[in-house]
């Protein structure tokens, strides 16, 4: 990689990580407000807000299809 490409990759990954963790924190805060106390009670499926937010952000063109029966 050239220096320019490397810096672009670092910036992209940093933005990716920041958005991902912001969404995870929002999901966790909402779960706490809803009274969830055990992590085993948390589920993420295709209908959840977390899945929708991450899919819209990272898969805008719908290039990647998530299997219906896959566990997230």
PDB file with SEQRES, HELIX, SHEET and CRYST1 records, atoms N, CA, C and O in Angstrom:
SEQRES   1 A   72  UNK UNK UNK UNK UNK UNK UNK UNK UNK UNK UNK UNK UNK          
SEQRES   2 A   72  UNK UNK UNK UNK UNK UNK UNK UNK UNK UNK UNK UNK UNK          
SEQRES   3 A   72  UNK UNK UNK UNK UNK UNK UNK UNK UNK UNK UNK UNK UNK          
SEQRES   4 A   72  UNK UNK UNK UNK UNK UNK UNK UNK UNK UNK UNK UNK UNK          
SEQRES   5 A   72  UNK UNK UNK UNK UNK UNK UNK UNK UNK UNK UNK UNK UNK          
SEQRES   6 A   72  UNK UNK UNK UNK UNK UNK UNK                                  
HELIX    1 AA1 UNK A    3  UNK A   33  1                                  31    
HELIX    2 AA2 UNK A   39  UNK A   41  5                                   3    
HELIX    3 AA3 UNK A   49  UNK A   58  1                                  10    
CRYST1    1.000    1.000    1.000  90.00  90.00  90.00 P 1           1          
ATOM      1  N   UNK A   1       0.828  -1.187   0.000  1.00  0.00           N  
ATOM      2  CA  UNK A   1       0.000   0.000   0.000  1.00  0.00           C  
ATOM      3  C   UNK A   1       0.870   1.246   0.000  1.00  0.00           C  
ATOM      4  O   UNK A   1       1.967   1.272   0.557  1.00  0.00           O  
ATOM      5  N   UNK A   2       0.354   2.248  -0.627  1.00  0.00           N  
ATOM      6  CA  UNK A   2       1.049   3.528  -0.562  1.00  0.00           C  
ATOM      7  C   UNK A   2       0.639   4.241   0.724  1.00  0.00           C  
ATOM      8  O   UNK A   2      -0.312   3.841   1.395  1.00  0.00           O  
ATOM      9  N   UNK A   3       1.354   5.273   1.047  1.00  0.00           N  
ATOM     10  CA  UNK A   3       1.057   6.019   2.272  1.00  0.00           C  
ATOM     11  C   UNK A   3      -0.355   6.605   2.223  1.00  0.00           C  
ATOM     12  O   UNK A   3      -1.054   6.607   3.236  1.00  0.00           O  
ATOM     13  N   UNK A   4      -0.780   7.097   1.069  1.00  0.00           N  
ATOM     14  CA  UNK A   4      -2.110   7.696   0.930  1.00  0.00           C  
ATOM     15  C   UNK A   4      -3.199   6.651   1.168  1.00  0.00           C  
ATOM     16  O   UNK A   4      -4.154   6.902   1.903  1.00  0.00           O  
ATOM     17  N   UNK A   5      -3.057   5.494   0.553  1.00  0.00           N  
ATOM     18  CA  UNK A   5      -4.053   4.434   0.719  1.00  0.00           C  
ATOM     19  C   UNK A   5      -4.083   3.960   2.163  1.00  0.00           C  
ATOM     20  O   UNK A   5      -5.155   3.713   2.715  1.00  0.00           O  
ATOM     21  N   UNK A   6      -2.929   3.832   2.771  1.00  0.00           N  
ATOM     22  CA  UNK A   6      -2.864   3.393   4.162  1.00  0.00           C  
ATOM     23  C   UNK A   6      -3.580   4.377   5.077  1.00  0.00           C  
ATOM     24  O   UNK A   6      -4.328   3.964   5.963  1.00  0.00           O  
ATOM     25  N   UNK A   7      -3.362   5.663   4.875  1.00  0.00           N  
ATOM     26  CA  UNK A   7      -4.029   6.653   5.727  1.00  0.00           C  
ATOM     27  C   UNK A   7      -5.535   6.651   5.494  1.00  0.00           C  
ATOM     28  O   UNK A   7      -6.305   6.868   6.429  1.00  0.00           O  
ATOM     29  N   UNK A   8      -5.963   6.407   4.261  1.00  0.00           N  
ATOM     30  CA  UNK A   8      -7.398   6.318   3.979  1.00  0.00           C  
ATOM     31  C   UNK A   8      -8.010   5.106   4.674  1.00  0.00           C  
ATOM     32  O   UNK A   8      -9.117   5.187   5.205  1.00  0.00           O  
ATOM     33  N   UNK A   9      -7.292   3.985   4.673  1.00  0.00           N  
ATOM     34  CA  UNK A   9      -7.781   2.784   5.349  1.00  0.00           C  
ATOM     35  C   UNK A   9      -7.885   3.008   6.855  1.00  0.00           C  
ATOM     36  O   UNK A   9      -8.851   2.579   7.486  1.00  0.00           O  
ATOM     37  N   UNK A  10      -6.897   3.673   7.423  1.00  0.00           N  
ATOM     38  CA  UNK A  10      -6.924   3.956   8.859  1.00  0.00           C  
ATOM     39  C   UNK A  10      -8.112   4.853   9.194  1.00  0.00           C  
ATOM     40  O   UNK A  10      -8.812   4.616  10.179  1.00  0.00           O  
ATOM     41  N   UNK A  11      -8.337   5.874   8.384  1.00  0.00           N  
ATOM     42  CA  UNK A  11      -9.465   6.775   8.610  1.00  0.00           C  
ATOM     43  C   UNK A  11     -10.781   6.021   8.467  1.00  0.00           C  
ATOM     44  O   UNK A  11     -11.679   6.188   9.292  1.00  0.00           O  
ATOM     45  N   UNK A  12     -10.911   5.194   7.431  1.00  0.00           N  
ATOM     46  CA  UNK A  12     -12.142   4.435   7.217  1.00  0.00           C  
ATOM     47  C   UNK A  12     -12.413   3.514   8.400  1.00  0.00           C  
ATOM     48  O   UNK A  12     -13.538   3.459   8.898  1.00  0.00           O  
ATOM     49  N   UNK A  13     -11.386   2.785   8.855  1.00  0.00           N  
ATOM     50  CA  UNK A  13     -11.583   1.858   9.960  1.00  0.00           C  
ATOM     51  C   UNK A  13     -11.947   2.600  11.239  1.00  0.00           C  
ATOM     52  O   UNK A  13     -12.775   2.124  12.015  1.00  0.00           O  
ATOM     53  N   UNK A  14     -11.345   3.741  11.462  1.00  0.00           N  
ATOM     54  CA  UNK A  14     -11.655   4.534  12.646  1.00  0.00           C  
ATOM     55  C   UNK A  14     -13.115   4.978  12.625  1.00  0.00           C  
ATOM     56  O   UNK A  14     -13.803   4.893  13.643  1.00  0.00           O  
ATOM     57  N   UNK A  15     -13.589   5.448  11.478  1.00  0.00           N  
ATOM     58  CA  UNK A  15     -14.988   5.851  11.341  1.00  0.00           C  
ATOM     59  C   UNK A  15     -15.923   4.659  11.514  1.00  0.00           C  
ATOM     60  O   UNK A  15     -16.965   4.770  12.160  1.00  0.00           O  
ATOM     61  N   UNK A  16     -15.546   3.515  10.935  1.00  0.00           N  
ATOM     62  CA  UNK A  16     -16.323   2.281  11.063  1.00  0.00           C  
ATOM     63  C   UNK A  16     -16.479   1.919  12.535  1.00  0.00           C  
ATOM     64  O   UNK A  16     -17.586   1.665  13.009  1.00  0.00           O  
ATOM     65  N   UNK A  17     -15.368   1.899  13.244  1.00  0.00           N  
ATOM     66  CA  UNK A  17     -15.365   1.514  14.656  1.00  0.00           C  
ATOM     67  C   UNK A  17     -16.186   2.490  15.493  1.00  0.00           C  
ATOM     68  O   UNK A  17     -16.952   2.072  16.362  1.00  0.00           O  
ATOM     69  N   UNK A  18     -16.031   3.786  15.236  1.00  0.00           N  
ATOM     70  CA  UNK A  18     -16.755   4.789  16.012  1.00  0.00           C  
ATOM     71  C   UNK A  18     -18.262   4.635  15.835  1.00  0.00           C  
ATOM     72  O   UNK A  18     -18.999   4.638  16.821  1.00  0.00           O  
ATOM     73  N   UNK A  19     -18.733   4.499  14.589  1.00  0.00           N  
ATOM     74  CA  UNK A  19     -20.168   4.348  14.349  1.00  0.00           C  
ATOM     75  C   UNK A  19     -20.692   3.072  14.992  1.00  0.00           C  
ATOM     76  O   UNK A  19     -21.752   3.074  15.617  1.00  0.00           O  
ATOM     77  N   UNK A  20     -19.943   1.980  14.836  1.00  0.00           N  
ATOM     78  CA  UNK A  20     -20.358   0.689  15.393  1.00  0.00           C  
ATOM     79  C   UNK A  20     -20.537   0.790  16.906  1.00  0.00           C  
ATOM     80  O   UNK A  20     -21.558   0.357  17.440  1.00  0.00           O  
ATOM     81  N   UNK A  21     -19.557   1.354  17.591  1.00  0.00           N  
ATOM     82  CA  UNK A  21     -19.639   1.436  19.049  1.00  0.00           C  
ATOM     83  C   UNK A  21     -20.719   2.404  19.514  1.00  0.00           C  
ATOM     84  O   UNK A  21     -21.331   2.177  20.558  1.00  0.00           O  
ATOM     85  N   UNK A  22     -20.965   3.457  18.780  1.00  0.00           N  
ATOM     86  CA  UNK A  22     -22.060   4.368  19.120  1.00  0.00           C  
ATOM     87  C   UNK A  22     -23.387   3.624  19.050  1.00  0.00           C  
ATOM     88  O   UNK A  22     -24.231   3.765  19.935  1.00  0.00           O  
ATOM     89  N   UNK A  23     -23.570   2.833  17.996  1.00  0.00           N  
ATOM     90  CA  UNK A  23     -24.815   2.070  17.854  1.00  0.00           C  
ATOM     91  C   UNK A  23     -24.958   1.026  18.959  1.00  0.00           C  
ATOM     92  O   UNK A  23     -26.052   0.832  19.490  1.00  0.00           O  
ATOM     93  N   UNK A  24     -23.861   0.354  19.306  1.00  0.00           N  
ATOM     94  CA  UNK A  24     -23.909  -0.647  20.380  1.00  0.00           C  
ATOM     95  C   UNK A  24     -24.269   0.006  21.713  1.00  0.00           C  
ATOM     96  O   UNK A  24     -25.045  -0.547  22.492  1.00  0.00           O  
ATOM     97  N   UNK A  25     -23.705   1.177  21.969  1.00  0.00           N  
ATOM     98  CA  UNK A  25     -24.006   1.872  23.219  1.00  0.00           C  
ATOM     99  C   UNK A  25     -25.476   2.281  23.271  1.00  0.00           C  
ATOM    100  O   UNK A  25     -26.116   2.146  24.313  1.00  0.00           O  
ATOM    101  N   UNK A  26     -26.019   2.780  22.155  1.00  0.00           N  
ATOM    102  CA  UNK A  26     -27.435   3.138  22.111  1.00  0.00           C  
ATOM    103  C   UNK A  26     -28.310   1.914  22.361  1.00  0.00           C  
ATOM    104  O   UNK A  26     -29.298   1.998  23.091  1.00  0.00           O  
ATOM    105  N   UNK A  27     -27.957   0.780  21.761  1.00  0.00           N  
ATOM    106  CA  UNK A  27     -28.707  -0.465  21.942  1.00  0.00           C  
ATOM    107  C   UNK A  27     -28.689  -0.881  23.412  1.00  0.00           C  
ATOM    108  O   UNK A  27     -29.722  -1.256  23.965  1.00  0.00           O  
ATOM    109  N   UNK A  28     -27.524  -0.816  24.040  1.00  0.00           N  
ATOM    110  CA  UNK A  28     -27.396  -1.206  25.444  1.00  0.00           C  
ATOM    111  C   UNK A  28     -28.177  -0.264  26.358  1.00  0.00           C  
ATOM    112  O   UNK A  28     -28.843  -0.713  27.290  1.00  0.00           O  
ATOM    113  N   UNK A  29     -28.098   1.026  26.095  1.00  0.00           N  
ATOM    114  CA  UNK A  29     -28.840   1.989  26.922  1.00  0.00           C  
ATOM    115  C   UNK A  29     -30.347   1.768  26.809  1.00  0.00           C  
ATOM    116  O   UNK A  29     -31.063   1.824  27.809  1.00  0.00           O  
ATOM    117  N   UNK A  30     -30.824   1.518  25.591  1.00  0.00           N  
ATOM    118  CA  UNK A  30     -32.251   1.251  25.403  1.00  0.00           C  
ATOM    119  C   UNK A  30     -32.665  -0.011  26.145  1.00  0.00           C  
ATOM    120  O   UNK A  30     -33.730  -0.052  26.762  1.00  0.00           O  
ATOM    121  N   UNK A  31     -31.834  -1.030  26.087  1.00  0.00           N  
ATOM    122  CA  UNK A  31     -32.145  -2.282  26.787  1.00  0.00           C  
ATOM    123  C   UNK A  31     -32.235  -2.044  28.292  1.00  0.00           C  
ATOM    124  O   UNK A  31     -33.135  -2.569  28.948  1.00  0.00           O  
ATOM    125  N   UNK A  32     -31.315  -1.261  28.844  1.00  0.00           N  
ATOM    126  CA  UNK A  32     -31.355  -0.955  30.276  1.00  0.00           C  
ATOM    127  C   UNK A  32     -32.617  -0.182  30.644  1.00  0.00           C  
ATOM    128  O   UNK A  32     -33.230  -0.442  31.679  1.00  0.00           O  
ATOM    129  N   UNK A  33     -33.003   0.772  29.793  1.00  0.00           N  
ATOM    130  CA  UNK A  33     -34.216   1.544  30.058  1.00  0.00           C  
ATOM    131  C   UNK A  33     -35.459   0.657  29.993  1.00  0.00           C  
ATOM    132  O   UNK A  33     -36.452   0.928  30.669  1.00  0.00           O  
ATOM    133  N   UNK A  34     -35.407  -0.401  29.180  1.00  0.00           N  
ATOM    134  CA  UNK A  34     -36.534  -1.331  29.073  1.00  0.00           C  
ATOM    135  C   UNK A  34     -36.521  -2.371  30.181  1.00  0.00           C  
ATOM    136  O   UNK A  34     -37.420  -3.209  30.253  1.00  0.00           O  
ATOM    137  N   UNK A  35     -35.518  -2.330  31.043  1.00  0.00           N  
ATOM    138  CA  UNK A  35     -35.480  -3.218  32.188  1.00  0.00           C  
ATOM    139  C   UNK A  35     -34.715  -4.515  32.000  1.00  0.00           C  
ATOM    140  O   UNK A  35     -34.815  -5.406  32.843  1.00  0.00           O  
ATOM    141  N   UNK A  36     -33.960  -4.648  30.930  1.00  0.00           N  
ATOM    142  CA  UNK A  36     -33.169  -5.862  30.714  1.00  0.00           C  
ATOM    143  C   UNK A  36     -32.008  -5.870  31.703  1.00  0.00           C  
ATOM    144  O   UNK A  36     -31.257  -4.899  31.793  1.00  0.00           O  
ATOM    145  N   UNK A  37     -31.862  -6.967  32.444  1.00  0.00           N  
ATOM    146  CA  UNK A  37     -30.773  -7.059  33.414  1.00  0.00           C  
ATOM    147  C   UNK A  37     -29.812  -8.199  33.098  1.00  0.00           C  
ATOM    148  O   UNK A  37     -28.699  -8.229  33.625  1.00  0.00           O  
ATOM    149  N   UNK A  38     -30.216  -9.124  32.258  1.00  0.00           N  
ATOM    150  CA  UNK A  38     -29.372 -10.269  31.908  1.00  0.00           C  
ATOM    151  C   UNK A  38     -29.028 -10.199  30.423  1.00  0.00           C  
ATOM    152  O   UNK A  38     -29.917 -10.098  29.577  1.00  0.00           O  
ATOM    153  N   UNK A  39     -27.744 -10.252  30.114  1.00  0.00           N  
ATOM    154  CA  UNK A  39     -27.295 -10.138  28.724  1.00  0.00           C  
ATOM    155  C   UNK A  39     -27.896 -11.243  27.851  1.00  0.00           C  
ATOM    156  O   UNK A  39     -28.047 -11.061  26.643  1.00  0.00           O  
ATOM    157  N   UNK A  40     -28.235 -12.374  28.444  1.00  0.00           N  
ATOM    158  CA  UNK A  40     -28.819 -13.474  27.663  1.00  0.00           C  
ATOM    159  C   UNK A  40     -30.223 -13.156  27.173  1.00  0.00           C  
ATOM    160  O   UNK A  40     -30.761 -13.856  26.314  1.00  0.00           O  
ATOM    161  N   UNK A  41     -30.817 -12.096  27.721  1.00  0.00           N  
ATOM    162  CA  UNK A  41     -32.146 -11.678  27.279  1.00  0.00           C  
ATOM    163  C   UNK A  41     -32.091 -10.781  26.045  1.00  0.00           C  
ATOM    164  O   UNK A  41     -33.127 -10.481  25.453  1.00  0.00           O  
ATOM    165  N   UNK A  42     -30.900 -10.355  25.656  1.00  0.00           N  
ATOM    166  CA  UNK A  42     -30.749  -9.489  24.487  1.00  0.00           C  
ATOM    167  C   UNK A  42     -30.671 -10.319  23.214  1.00  0.00           C  
ATOM    168  O   UNK A  42     -29.930 -11.299  23.145  1.00  0.00           O  
ATOM    169  N   UNK A  43     -31.427  -9.926  22.227  1.00  0.00           N  
ATOM    170  CA  UNK A  43     -31.349 -10.573  20.915  1.00  0.00           C  
ATOM    171  C   UNK A  43     -31.341  -9.501  19.838  1.00  0.00           C  
ATOM    172  O   UNK A  43     -31.941  -8.436  19.985  1.00  0.00           O  
ATOM    173  N   UNK A  44     -30.656  -9.807  18.768  1.00  0.00           N  
ATOM    174  CA  UNK A  44     -30.636  -8.922  17.609  1.00  0.00           C  
ATOM    175  C   UNK A  44     -31.100  -9.756  16.430  1.00  0.00           C  
ATOM    176  O   UNK A  44     -30.472 -10.753  16.072  1.00  0.00           O  
ATOM    177  N   UNK A  45     -32.210  -9.339  15.828  1.00  0.00           N  
ATOM    178  CA  UNK A  45     -32.681 -10.033  14.635  1.00  0.00           C  
ATOM    179  C   UNK A  45     -32.850  -9.021  13.512  1.00  0.00           C  
ATOM    180  O   UNK A  45     -32.562  -7.837  13.682  1.00  0.00           O  
ATOM    181  N   UNK A  46     -33.312  -9.491  12.381  1.00  0.00           N  
ATOM    182  CA  UNK A  46     -33.436  -8.622  11.208  1.00  0.00           C  
ATOM    183  C   UNK A  46     -34.419  -7.477  11.421  1.00  0.00           C  
ATOM    184  O   UNK A  46     -34.359  -6.471  10.713  1.00  0.00           O  
ATOM    185  N   UNK A  47     -35.317  -7.619  12.381  1.00  0.00           N  
ATOM    186  CA  UNK A  47     -36.333  -6.598  12.632  1.00  0.00           C  
ATOM    187  C   UNK A  47     -35.893  -5.571  13.681  1.00  0.00           C  
ATOM    188  O   UNK A  47     -36.597  -4.587  13.911  1.00  0.00           O  
ATOM    189  N   UNK A  48     -34.757  -5.784  14.309  1.00  0.00           N  
ATOM    190  CA  UNK A  48     -34.328  -4.881  15.380  1.00  0.00           C  
ATOM    191  C   UNK A  48     -33.767  -3.575  14.818  1.00  0.00           C  
ATOM    192  O   UNK A  48     -33.268  -3.516  13.695  1.00  0.00           O  
ATOM    193  N   UNK A  49     -33.867  -2.550  15.630  1.00  0.00           N  
ATOM    194  CA  UNK A  49     -33.357  -1.230  15.252  1.00  0.00           C  
ATOM    195  C   UNK A  49     -31.845  -1.258  15.058  1.00  0.00           C  
ATOM    196  O   UNK A  49     -31.323  -0.585  14.169  1.00  0.00           O  
ATOM    197  N   UNK A  50     -31.144  -2.026  15.873  1.00  0.00           N  
ATOM    198  CA  UNK A  50     -29.687  -2.126  15.749  1.00  0.00           C  
ATOM    199  C   UNK A  50     -29.298  -2.710  14.396  1.00  0.00           C  
ATOM    200  O   UNK A  50     -28.419  -2.175  13.720  1.00  0.00           O  
ATOM    201  N   UNK A  51     -29.943  -3.800  13.997  1.00  0.00           N  
ATOM    202  CA  UNK A  51     -29.648  -4.405  12.699  1.00  0.00           C  
ATOM    203  C   UNK A  51     -29.935  -3.416  11.579  1.00  0.00           C  
ATOM    204  O   UNK A  51     -29.134  -3.269  10.655  1.00  0.00           O  
ATOM    205  N   UNK A  52     -31.077  -2.736  11.659  1.00  0.00           N  
ATOM    206  CA  UNK A  52     -31.460  -1.786  10.616  1.00  0.00           C  
ATOM    207  C   UNK A  52     -30.432  -0.661  10.491  1.00  0.00           C  
ATOM    208  O   UNK A  52     -30.026  -0.312   9.382  1.00  0.00           O  
ATOM    209  N   UNK A  53     -30.013  -0.095  11.618  1.00  0.00           N  
ATOM    210  CA  UNK A  53     -29.060   1.020  11.588  1.00  0.00           C  
ATOM    211  C   UNK A  53     -27.720   0.590  11.002  1.00  0.00           C  
ATOM    212  O   UNK A  53     -27.155   1.293  10.164  1.00  0.00           O  
ATOM    213  N   UNK A  54     -27.210  -0.558  11.437  1.00  0.00           N  
ATOM    214  CA  UNK A  54     -25.917  -1.028  10.925  1.00  0.00           C  
ATOM    215  C   UNK A  54     -26.010  -1.418   9.454  1.00  0.00           C  
ATOM    216  O   UNK A  54     -25.096  -1.137   8.678  1.00  0.00           O  
ATOM    217  N   UNK A  55     -27.106  -2.062   9.067  1.00  0.00           N  
ATOM    218  CA  UNK A  55     -27.263  -2.480   7.678  1.00  0.00           C  
ATOM    219  C   UNK A  55     -27.385  -1.282   6.742  1.00  0.00           C  
ATOM    220  O   UNK A  55     -26.787  -1.267   5.666  1.00  0.00           O  
ATOM    221  N   UNK A  56     -28.153  -0.287   7.149  1.00  0.00           N  
ATOM    222  CA  UNK A  56     -28.296   0.914   6.313  1.00  0.00           C  
ATOM    223  C   UNK A  56     -26.955   1.630   6.178  1.00  0.00           C  
ATOM    224  O   UNK A  56     -26.612   2.115   5.100  1.00  0.00           O  
ATOM    225  N   UNK A  57     -26.202   1.697   7.266  1.00  0.00           N  
ATOM    226  CA  UNK A  57     -24.937   2.429   7.240  1.00  0.00           C  
ATOM    227  C   UNK A  57     -23.851   1.704   6.451  1.00  0.00           C  
ATOM    228  O   UNK A  57     -23.145   2.324   5.656  1.00  0.00           O  
ATOM    229  N   UNK A  58     -23.712   0.395   6.663  1.00  0.00           N  
ATOM    230  CA  UNK A  58     -22.606  -0.353   6.063  1.00  0.00           C  
ATOM    231  C   UNK A  58     -22.969  -1.079   4.780  1.00  0.00           C  
ATOM    232  O   UNK A  58     -22.078  -1.532   4.062  1.00  0.00           O  
ATOM    233  N   UNK A  59     -24.242  -1.201   4.476  1.00  0.00           N  
ATOM    234  CA  UNK A  59     -24.674  -1.977   3.315  1.00  0.00           C  
ATOM    235  C   UNK A  59     -25.698  -1.173   2.520  1.00  0.00           C  
ATOM    236  O   UNK A  59     -26.777  -1.669   2.196  1.00  0.00           O  
ATOM    237  N   UNK A  60     -25.347   0.066   2.212  1.00  0.00           N  
ATOM    238  CA  UNK A  60     -26.283   0.982   1.557  1.00  0.00           C  
ATOM    239  C   UNK A  60     -26.828   0.442   0.241  1.00  0.00           C  
ATOM    240  O   UNK A  60     -28.007   0.626  -0.061  1.00  0.00           O  
ATOM    241  N   UNK A  61     -25.997  -0.212  -0.531  1.00  0.00           N  
ATOM    242  CA  UNK A  61     -26.423  -0.724  -1.839  1.00  0.00           C  
ATOM    243  C   UNK A  61     -26.994  -2.136  -1.751  1.00  0.00           C  
ATOM    244  O   UNK A  61     -27.322  -2.738  -2.774  1.00  0.00           O  
ATOM    245  N   UNK A  62     -27.114  -2.664  -0.542  1.00  0.00           N  
ATOM    246  CA  UNK A  62     -27.599  -4.035  -0.334  1.00  0.00           C  
ATOM    247  C   UNK A  62     -26.791  -5.053  -1.120  1.00  0.00           C  
ATOM    248  O   UNK A  62     -27.346  -6.003  -1.671  1.00  0.00           O  
ATOM    249  N   UNK A  63     -25.484  -4.853  -1.173  1.00  0.00           N  
ATOM    250  CA  UNK A  63     -24.605  -5.803  -1.857  1.00  0.00           C  
ATOM    251  C   UNK A  63     -24.505  -7.115  -1.108  1.00  0.00           C  
ATOM    252  O   UNK A  63     -24.243  -8.158  -1.708  1.00  0.00           O  
ATOM    253  N   UNK A  64     -24.711  -7.071   0.188  1.00  0.00           N  
ATOM    254  CA  UNK A  64     -24.562  -8.262   1.025  1.00  0.00           C  
ATOM    255  C   UNK A  64     -25.913  -8.628   1.617  1.00  0.00           C  
ATOM    256  O   UNK A  64     -26.572  -7.798   2.243  1.00  0.00           O  
ATOM    257  N   UNK A  65     -26.315  -9.859   1.420  1.00  0.00           N  
ATOM    258  CA  UNK A  65     -27.586 -10.344   1.945  1.00  0.00           C  
ATOM    259  C   UNK A  65     -27.336 -11.194   3.183  1.00  0.00           C  
ATOM    260  O   UNK A  65     -26.504 -12.101   3.165  1.00  0.00           O  
ATOM    261  N   UNK A  66     -28.049 -10.902   4.241  1.00  0.00           N  
ATOM    262  CA  UNK A  66     -27.955 -11.692   5.463  1.00  0.00           C  
ATOM    263  C   UNK A  66     -28.987 -12.802   5.368  1.00  0.00           C  
ATOM    264  O   UNK A  66     -30.152 -12.558   5.055  1.00  0.00           O  
ATOM    265  N   UNK A  67     -28.548 -14.017   5.641  1.00  0.00           N  
ATOM    266  CA  UNK A  67     -29.476 -15.147   5.584  1.00  0.00           C  
ATOM    267  C   UNK A  67     -30.589 -14.953   6.597  1.00  0.00           C  
ATOM    268  O   UNK A  67     -30.369 -14.398   7.674  1.00  0.00           O  
ATOM    269  N   UNK A  68     -31.765 -15.403   6.257  1.00  0.00           N  
ATOM    270  CA  UNK A  68     -32.929 -15.267   7.143  1.00  0.00           C  
ATOM    271  C   UNK A  68     -32.732 -15.998   8.463  1.00  0.00           C  
ATOM    272  O   UNK A  68     -33.140 -15.498   9.510  1.00  0.00           O  
ATOM    273  N   UNK A  69     -32.116 -17.166   8.430  1.00  0.00           N  
ATOM    274  CA  UNK A  69     -32.002 -17.976   9.636  1.00  0.00           C  
ATOM    275  C   UNK A  69     -30.675 -17.787  10.357  1.00  0.00           C  
ATOM    276  O   UNK A  69     -30.380 -18.519  11.302  1.00  0.00           O  
ATOM    277  N   UNK A  70     -29.876 -16.827   9.932  1.00  0.00           N  
ATOM    278  CA  UNK A  70     -28.573 -16.659  10.578  1.00  0.00           C  
ATOM    279  C   UNK A  70     -28.736 -15.989  11.929  1.00  0.00           C  
ATOM    280  O   UNK A  70     -29.581 -15.114  12.116  1.00  0.00           O  
ATOM    281  N   UNK A  71     -27.924 -16.415  12.843  1.00  0.00           N  
ATOM    282  CA  UNK A  71     -27.926 -15.828  14.180  1.00  0.00           C  
ATOM    283  C   UNK A  71     -26.956 -14.665  14.165  1.00  0.00           C  
ATOM    284  O   UNK A  71     -25.805 -14.815  13.755  1.00  0.00           O  
ATOM    285  N   UNK A  72     -27.414 -13.506  14.610  1.00  0.00           N  
ATOM    286  CA  UNK A  72     -26.580 -12.311  14.542  1.00  0.00           C  
ATOM    287  C   UNK A  72     -25.766 -12.134  15.776  1.00  0.00           C  
ATOM    288  O   UNK A  72     -25.006 -11.172  15.881  1.00  0.00           O  
TER     289      UNK A  72                                                      
END                                                                             
